[in-house]
């Protein structure tokens, strides 16, 4: 796995955020039994930065906690059976599957950790697990989809013992 990690702001978390990101991403890949080596981009930004991205790509002029940009169209969530037939989703030099991009607002991680009464590490890991499910094609537009997606991301965090404090 290649993780392209970019910090537009200094997160000053009390945990090694790049290491935690790698652990959560790998746990999600393992949980989903993802059959390819992926390339994933993770950018840490502030509320203004994520608001600009949200406005540009989603026409929503407001900050949010996390944005996910999957690079793959799946026949169904978690269905990886046809990916080999899509050569344009693989990096030409490395052969890694270009899974997608994750953008996280550091101030929102901090605010939501306080609001939900758990650690910043838990909130950060939750947002990455959530985004990974989006990168695998899952969504939460209906109650059934949300239940499936949220149970998957919680299982990833449970396997890492990153639970609510």
WODA-V405461 format. One record per helix or strand. SS is the DSSP state (A for helix, B for strand). FROM is the first residue (numbers start at 1). LEN is the number of residues. If there is no record, write none. Layout:
SS,FROM,LEN  SS,FROM,LEN
//
This chain:
B,2,6  A,17,15  B,38,8  A,47,12  B,66,5  A,83,3  A,87,3  B,90,1  B,97,9  A,106,11  A,120,16  A,143,17
//
